[in-house]
Each structure stands twice: as structure tokens, then as C-alpha cells.
Amino acid sequence: MIENLIPYESGTGKKLGDYVMRYTQVVEEMTSMGIAVIGIDFPGHGESEGKRGNVGRMSDLHTVIDEARGVLGEIVDPIDSQVGALAHSAGGMILFDYLTHYPGKLEFAWVNACLVNPLHRRSPNVTRGAKLASVLAPSRTISTNVVPSMGKVGEPDQHPPPEEGRGHDRVSLRFGIELIKSQQRIAQFRNNLNRDFRLLMTHGVKDEVCPVNCAREFYSSLPIRKKEFREFPEHLHQLLHDPAVMEFGKDWLRRVMG
């Protein structure tokens, strides 16, 4: 049996990651286990076209995920395979939004440093202004207020630096509002989630971008029976290039693969 993994990245932050080609080492680890991998750069990220940070509507991202699943179906036998996802940061929120809409389309997921509260570190006044501005200028982008030091794991930084024109620290007003709406939808419809879905969430205790306490509370609220939450005490927002984190995730995948 070949297991399939769809990694998609949608975190934002200058020099922190945000596109698939910065995760080639992670992909190599997956393929060495016999996993077929399809990587997604959402609009406005990495190799994809569009204004940096202007992702679009959540429904458009659902379509992109479905298209990736279709490509996987052409690579491997869908009858003898499982399809899962590896998501980081805002990609985690996008994934859970997708799963509440389509609970049977994926069978497992590893979610790293999941964004749970998109309003973290934003003042109420800024949020109210953004809602109005998103109607008038939806593609306008604002800073995420994320800086490189929030993602490092020790020295030197193990995460590859971004290539010119690919990394950024922007998010469009429309997508910011989409994330807020997504948070509300997930809370309202989380009972739609497949109870037998297999989920691993990994998180750095020192993560300032997506606080671990928010992730813990969110994890506890999920009506999924086969779930696991692992904290890494000394880690910040970027975990996937740390060997200890990768080995833990690979061990979990082996159990999922049976």
C-alpha cells in the first residue's frame, strides 16, 4: 500500500517559510517512507501567481486541495491508498475548514504550529477597520507583524532562507477576514469532523505566532477519537526542520500506515 501525503503551506512571515520549495528536506523524508507527495503553493505564495499575501477566498483554497487530490489519483491507485495532509500555521486552519466541509475526503493529517486564533496580537480597533477596508480594498495587504526571530530553532537557523520574491510578511485584508470567518465556522461545525480521522498536532511551547495554549484548547475541543498532541518545550513556530520533530512525525506516520 502506498500512503499519500499532501503538504500545503500557508503560513505568513518574512524569512519564515510559506512555500513548498523550502520544505524539500521534509518531502525527501516522506518519499523515503514510500509516500507520494504533492505540494501546494496557494495563490500569492511561492511559485503561484498573484500579489504576495493575497490568497483569495476559502472556497477557492478548497478547490485547490481537491485538484491536488485529483493529481494524486493519477499517480497512485486511489483504491489501495490513503490520502492525508501535512499543514503548517494558517495551513492548519485551512485544513480544518476543509475537513468540516468535506469530512470524508482525507483520512489523516499532521498539523504543525496550527493557527487557531487569527486575531492574536491584533487590537480590536485594527480588526474593525480591517473588516470595513476588506470590502473597499480586498486585495490590499498588511503586515503580519511576524519577524524571523519568531521562527528560529536555535542557532544557526535550520530553516532554509527564502528565495527572492517568494518569502513575504503580508496578508490581504480579504484573506484576514476569511481566516476570522473560518475560525467561526470550525467552532460551529466541528461536529462534522470524521470521528475516526487520525490527527497529529505538533507545537512549540515558545511559539509567539500561534500560542500553544490556544492550540491545546482547540485540540481538546475536537471530537476526533484518534488524535495526538505533542509539545516541544524549546521550540518556536518552525519545527519541521528539526530532526527530533521529524522523527516523531515519521514514527506517527508509520503507525498510521500500519
C-alpha positions as a Markdown table, in Angstrom:
| # | Residue | x | y | z |
|---|---|---|---|---|
| 1 | Met | 0.0 | 0.0 | 0.0 |
| 2 | Ile | 1.2 | 3.5 | -0.8 |
| 3 | Glu | 0.2 | 6.3 | 1.5 |
| 4 | Asn | -0.3 | 9.7 | 0.1 |
| 5 | Leu | 0.6 | 13.0 | 1.8 |
| 6 | Ile | -0.4 | 16.4 | 0.6 |
| 7 | Pro | 1.7 | 19.0 | 2.2 |
| 8 | Tyr | 0.5 | 22.6 | 1.9 |
| 9 | Glu | 1.9 | 25.7 | 3.5 |
| 10 | Ser | 0.1 | 28.9 | 4.0 |
| 11 | Gly | 1.8 | 30.5 | 7.0 |
| 12 | Thr | 3.0 | 34.1 | 6.5 |
| 13 | Gly | 6.2 | 35.7 | 7.8 |
| 14 | Lys | 9.2 | 37.2 | 6.2 |
| 15 | Lys | 12.0 | 34.6 | 6.1 |
| 16 | Leu | 9.9 | 32.1 | 7.9 |
| 17 | Gly | 8.7 | 29.8 | 5.2 |
| 18 | Asp | 5.5 | 29.9 | 3.3 |
| 19 | Tyr | 6.1 | 27.9 | 0.2 |
| 20 | Val | 6.7 | 24.3 | -0.6 |
| 21 | Met | 10.2 | 24.5 | -2.1 |
| 22 | Arg | 11.5 | 25.5 | 1.4 |
| 23 | Tyr | 10.4 | 22.0 | 2.6 |
| 24 | Thr | 12.3 | 19.8 | 0.2 |
| 25 | Gln | 14.1 | 18.1 | 3.1 |
| 26 | Val | 10.7 | 17.3 | 4.6 |
| 27 | Val | 9.4 | 15.9 | 1.3 |
| 28 | Glu | 12.5 | 13.8 | 1.0 |
| 29 | Glu | 11.8 | 12.3 | 4.4 |
| 30 | Met | 8.3 | 11.5 | 3.3 |
| 31 | Thr | 9.2 | 9.9 | 0.0 |
| 32 | Ser | 11.9 | 7.8 | 1.7 |
| 33 | Met | 9.0 | 6.1 | 3.5 |
| 34 | Gly | 7.2 | 5.3 | 0.3 |
| 35 | Ile | 4.8 | 8.3 | 0.5 |
| 36 | Ala | 3.7 | 10.0 | -2.7 |
| 37 | Val | 3.8 | 13.8 | -2.2 |
| 38 | Ile | 2.0 | 16.7 | -3.9 |
| 39 | Gly | 3.0 | 20.1 | -2.7 |
| 40 | Ile | 0.7 | 23.2 | -2.9 |
| 41 | Asp | 1.6 | 26.8 | -3.1 |
| 42 | Phe | -1.6 | 28.7 | -2.6 |
| 43 | Pro | -2.2 | 31.9 | -4.6 |
| 44 | Gly | 0.1 | 34.7 | -3.6 |
| 45 | His | 2.7 | 32.2 | -2.2 |
| 46 | Gly | 5.9 | 30.7 | -3.6 |
| 47 | Glu | 5.7 | 29.7 | -7.2 |
| 48 | Ser | 2.0 | 30.5 | -7.5 |
| 49 | Glu | 0.9 | 33.7 | -9.3 |
| 50 | Gly | -0.8 | 36.6 | -7.6 |
| 51 | Lys | 0.0 | 39.5 | -5.3 |
| 52 | Arg | 2.1 | 38.3 | -2.3 |
| 53 | Gly | -0.2 | 37.5 | 0.6 |
| 54 | Asn | -3.4 | 37.9 | -1.5 |
| 55 | Val | -4.7 | 34.3 | -1.2 |
| 56 | Gly | -8.4 | 34.7 | -2.1 |
| 57 | Arg | -11.5 | 33.1 | -0.7 |
| 58 | Met | -11.5 | 30.0 | 1.5 |
| 59 | Ser | -13.7 | 28.2 | -1.1 |
| 60 | Asp | -11.0 | 28.7 | -3.7 |
| 61 | Leu | -8.5 | 27.0 | -1.5 |
| 62 | His | -10.8 | 24.1 | -1.0 |
| 63 | Thr | -10.9 | 23.7 | -4.8 |
| 64 | Val | -7.1 | 23.8 | -4.9 |
| 65 | Ile | -6.9 | 21.0 | -2.4 |
| 66 | Asp | -9.4 | 18.9 | -4.4 |
| 67 | Glu | -7.3 | 19.5 | -7.5 |
| 68 | Ala | -4.2 | 18.2 | -5.7 |
| 69 | Arg | -6.2 | 15.1 | -4.6 |
| 70 | Gly | -7.0 | 14.6 | -8.3 |
| 71 | Val | -3.4 | 14.7 | -9.3 |
| 72 | Leu | -2.5 | 12.1 | -6.6 |
| 73 | Gly | -5.2 | 9.9 | -8.0 |
| 74 | Glu | -3.4 | 9.9 | -11.3 |
| 75 | Ile | -0.1 | 8.9 | -9.6 |
| 76 | Val | -1.2 | 6.0 | -7.4 |
| 77 | Asp | -4.1 | 3.7 | -7.2 |
| 78 | Pro | -6.7 | 5.5 | -5.1 |
| 79 | Ile | -8.4 | 2.2 | -4.1 |
| 80 | Asp | -5.3 | 0.9 | -2.4 |
| 81 | Ser | -4.2 | 4.2 | -0.9 |
| 82 | Gln | -4.9 | 6.7 | 1.8 |
| 83 | Val | -4.8 | 10.4 | 1.4 |
| 84 | Gly | -3.6 | 12.8 | 4.1 |
| 85 | Ala | -2.2 | 16.2 | 4.6 |
| 86 | Leu | 0.7 | 18.0 | 6.2 |
| 87 | Ala | -0.2 | 21.5 | 7.1 |
| 88 | His | 1.7 | 24.4 | 8.8 |
| 89 | Ser | 0.4 | 27.5 | 10.6 |
| 90 | Ala | -2.5 | 29.1 | 8.7 |
| 91 | Gly | -2.5 | 26.0 | 6.5 |
| 92 | Gly | -3.8 | 24.1 | 9.6 |
| 93 | Met | -6.8 | 26.4 | 9.8 |
| 94 | Ile | -7.5 | 26.0 | 6.1 |
| 95 | Leu | -7.2 | 22.2 | 6.6 |
| 96 | Phe | -9.7 | 22.1 | 9.4 |
| 97 | Asp | -12.1 | 24.4 | 7.5 |
| 98 | Tyr | -11.9 | 21.9 | 4.6 |
| 99 | Leu | -12.5 | 18.9 | 6.8 |
| 100 | Thr | -15.6 | 20.4 | 8.3 |
| 101 | His | -17.0 | 20.8 | 4.8 |
| 102 | Tyr | -15.7 | 17.5 | 3.4 |
| 103 | Pro | -15.1 | 15.1 | 6.3 |
| 104 | Gly | -14.6 | 12.0 | 4.1 |
| 105 | Lys | -12.0 | 13.3 | 1.6 |
| 106 | Leu | -8.9 | 12.9 | 3.8 |
| 107 | Glu | -8.0 | 10.2 | 6.2 |
| 108 | Phe | -5.2 | 11.6 | 8.3 |
| 109 | Ala | -3.2 | 14.8 | 8.9 |
| 110 | Trp | -0.1 | 16.1 | 10.6 |
| 111 | Val | -0.7 | 19.7 | 11.6 |
| 112 | Asn | 2.3 | 21.8 | 12.8 |
| 113 | Ala | 2.1 | 25.1 | 14.7 |
| 114 | Cys | -1.6 | 25.4 | 13.8 |
| 115 | Leu | -3.1 | 28.9 | 13.6 |
| 116 | Val | -6.2 | 28.8 | 15.8 |
| 117 | Asn | -6.8 | 32.5 | 16.6 |
| 118 | Pro | -6.2 | 34.8 | 13.7 |
| 119 | Leu | -6.9 | 37.8 | 15.9 |
| 120 | His | -3.9 | 37.1 | 18.2 |
| 121 | Arg | -1.7 | 40.1 | 18.5 |
| 122 | Arg | -4.3 | 42.3 | 16.7 |
| 123 | Ser | -6.1 | 45.2 | 18.5 |
| 124 | Pro | -10.0 | 45.3 | 18.3 |
| 125 | Asn | -9.8 | 48.7 | 16.6 |
| 126 | Val | -7.5 | 47.3 | 13.8 |
| 127 | Thr | -9.8 | 44.4 | 13.4 |
| 128 | Arg | -12.9 | 46.5 | 13.0 |
| 129 | Gly | -11.1 | 48.8 | 10.5 |
| 130 | Ala | -9.9 | 45.8 | 8.5 |
| 131 | Lys | -13.4 | 44.4 | 8.1 |
| 132 | Leu | -14.5 | 47.7 | 6.5 |
| 133 | Ala | -11.4 | 48.1 | 4.4 |
| 134 | Ser | -11.7 | 44.5 | 3.2 |
| 135 | Val | -14.9 | 45.5 | 1.4 |
| 136 | Leu | -13.4 | 48.6 | -0.2 |
| 137 | Ala | -10.0 | 47.2 | -1.0 |
| 138 | Pro | -10.0 | 43.3 | -0.5 |
| 139 | Ser | -6.6 | 42.7 | -2.2 |
| 140 | Arg | -4.8 | 45.3 | -0.1 |
| 141 | Thr | -2.1 | 43.7 | 2.0 |
| 142 | Ile | -0.9 | 44.5 | 5.5 |
| 143 | Ser | 2.0 | 43.2 | 7.6 |
| 144 | Thr | 1.6 | 40.0 | 9.6 |
| 145 | Asn | 3.8 | 41.5 | 12.3 |
| 146 | Val | 5.8 | 38.3 | 12.2 |
| 147 | Val | 9.6 | 38.6 | 12.3 |
| 148 | Pro | 12.3 | 36.0 | 11.6 |
| 149 | Ser | 13.3 | 35.6 | 15.3 |
| 150 | Met | 9.8 | 34.1 | 16.0 |
| 151 | Gly | 10.5 | 31.1 | 13.9 |
| 152 | Lys | 14.1 | 30.1 | 14.6 |
| 153 | Val | 15.0 | 26.9 | 16.4 |
| 154 | Gly | 18.5 | 27.6 | 18.0 |
| 155 | Glu | 21.5 | 28.9 | 16.1 |
| 156 | Pro | 22.1 | 28.6 | 13.2 |
| 157 | Asp | 18.6 | 28.7 | 11.9 |
| 158 | Gln | 17.9 | 25.2 | 10.4 |
| 159 | His | 15.1 | 26.5 | 8.2 |
| 160 | Pro | 16.3 | 27.4 | 4.6 |
| 161 | Pro | 16.2 | 31.1 | 3.8 |
| 162 | Pro | 13.6 | 32.3 | 1.3 |
| 163 | Glu | 14.4 | 33.0 | -2.3 |
| 164 | Glu | 13.9 | 36.5 | -3.6 |
| 165 | Gly | 10.3 | 37.2 | -4.4 |
| 166 | Arg | 8.9 | 34.1 | -2.7 |
| 167 | Gly | 9.0 | 34.8 | 1.1 |
| 168 | His | 7.0 | 37.7 | 2.4 |
| 169 | Asp | 5.3 | 39.1 | 5.5 |
| 170 | Arg | 2.0 | 40.2 | 4.0 |
| 171 | Val | -1.6 | 39.1 | 4.2 |
| 172 | Ser | -4.5 | 40.6 | 2.3 |
| 173 | Leu | -7.4 | 42.2 | 4.1 |
| 174 | Arg | -9.9 | 39.8 | 2.5 |
| 175 | Phe | -7.9 | 36.7 | 3.5 |
| 176 | Gly | -7.6 | 38.0 | 7.0 |
| 177 | Ile | -11.3 | 38.3 | 7.2 |
| 178 | Glu | -11.6 | 34.9 | 5.6 |
| 179 | Leu | -9.5 | 33.4 | 8.4 |
| 180 | Ile | -11.7 | 35.0 | 11.1 |
| 181 | Lys | -14.8 | 33.6 | 9.4 |
| 182 | Ser | -13.1 | 30.2 | 9.1 |
| 183 | Gln | -12.4 | 30.2 | 12.9 |
| 184 | Gln | -16.1 | 30.8 | 13.5 |
| 185 | Arg | -17.2 | 28.1 | 11.0 |
| 186 | Ile | -14.8 | 25.5 | 12.5 |
| 187 | Ala | -16.2 | 26.2 | 16.0 |
| 188 | Gln | -19.8 | 25.9 | 14.7 |
| 189 | Phe | -19.4 | 22.8 | 12.6 |
| 190 | Arg | -16.5 | 20.9 | 14.2 |
| 191 | Asn | -19.0 | 18.0 | 15.0 |
| 192 | Asn | -19.0 | 17.4 | 11.2 |
| 193 | Leu | -15.5 | 16.1 | 11.6 |
| 194 | Asn | -14.9 | 12.4 | 11.0 |
| 195 | Arg | -14.6 | 10.8 | 14.4 |
| 196 | Asp | -12.1 | 8.2 | 13.0 |
| 197 | Phe | -9.9 | 10.7 | 11.4 |
| 198 | Arg | -6.3 | 10.3 | 12.5 |
| 199 | Leu | -4.7 | 13.5 | 13.6 |
| 200 | Leu | -1.3 | 14.6 | 14.9 |
| 201 | Met | -0.7 | 18.1 | 16.1 |
| 202 | Thr | 2.8 | 19.3 | 17.0 |
| 203 | His | 3.5 | 22.7 | 18.6 |
| 204 | Gly | 6.4 | 24.7 | 20.0 |
| 205 | Val | 5.7 | 25.8 | 23.6 |
| 206 | Lys | 7.6 | 29.1 | 22.9 |
| 207 | Asp | 5.6 | 29.8 | 19.7 |
| 208 | Glu | 4.8 | 33.5 | 19.7 |
| 209 | Val | 3.0 | 33.4 | 16.3 |
| 210 | Cys | 0.4 | 30.8 | 17.2 |
| 211 | Pro | 0.4 | 30.4 | 21.0 |
| 212 | Val | 0.4 | 26.8 | 22.3 |
| 213 | Asn | -2.4 | 27.4 | 24.8 |
| 214 | Cys | -4.8 | 28.3 | 22.0 |
| 215 | Ala | -3.8 | 25.1 | 20.2 |
| 216 | Arg | -4.2 | 23.0 | 23.3 |
| 217 | Glu | -7.7 | 24.3 | 23.9 |
| 218 | Phe | -8.6 | 23.8 | 20.2 |
| 219 | Tyr | -7.3 | 20.3 | 20.2 |
| 220 | Ser | -9.3 | 19.4 | 23.3 |
| 221 | Ser | -12.5 | 20.6 | 21.6 |
| 222 | Leu | -12.1 | 18.4 | 18.5 |
| 223 | Pro | -14.5 | 15.3 | 18.5 |
| 224 | Ile | -11.8 | 13.1 | 17.0 |
| 225 | Arg | -11.0 | 9.8 | 18.7 |
| 226 | Lys | -7.7 | 9.0 | 17.1 |
| 227 | Lys | -5.8 | 12.2 | 17.9 |
| 228 | Glu | -2.4 | 13.1 | 19.4 |
| 229 | Phe | -0.9 | 16.4 | 20.6 |
| 230 | Arg | 2.8 | 16.7 | 21.1 |
| 231 | Glu | 4.5 | 19.8 | 22.6 |
| 232 | Phe | 8.2 | 20.6 | 22.1 |
| 233 | Pro | 9.3 | 22.8 | 25.1 |
| 234 | Glu | 12.2 | 24.7 | 23.5 |
| 235 | His | 10.7 | 25.3 | 20.0 |
| 236 | Leu | 9.1 | 28.3 | 18.4 |
| 237 | His | 7.0 | 28.5 | 15.3 |
| 238 | Gln | 9.2 | 26.4 | 12.9 |
| 239 | Leu | 9.5 | 22.8 | 13.9 |
| 240 | Leu | 9.5 | 20.7 | 10.8 |
| 241 | His | 13.3 | 21.0 | 10.0 |
| 242 | Asp | 14.3 | 19.8 | 13.5 |
| 243 | Pro | 15.4 | 16.2 | 13.4 |
| 244 | Ala | 13.7 | 15.2 | 16.6 |
| 245 | Val | 10.4 | 16.6 | 15.5 |
| 246 | Met | 10.7 | 14.9 | 12.1 |
| 247 | Glu | 11.5 | 11.6 | 13.7 |
| 248 | Phe | 8.5 | 11.9 | 16.0 |
| 249 | Gly | 6.2 | 12.7 | 13.0 |
| 250 | Lys | 7.6 | 9.9 | 10.9 |
| 251 | Asp | 7.0 | 7.4 | 13.7 |
| 252 | Trp | 3.4 | 8.6 | 13.9 |
| 253 | Leu | 3.1 | 8.2 | 10.1 |
| 254 | Arg | 4.4 | 4.6 | 10.3 |
| 255 | Arg | 1.7 | 3.8 | 12.8 |
| 256 | Val | -0.9 | 5.4 | 10.6 |
| 257 | Met | 0.4 | 3.4 | 7.6 |
| 258 | Gly | 0.2 | 0.2 | 9.7 |
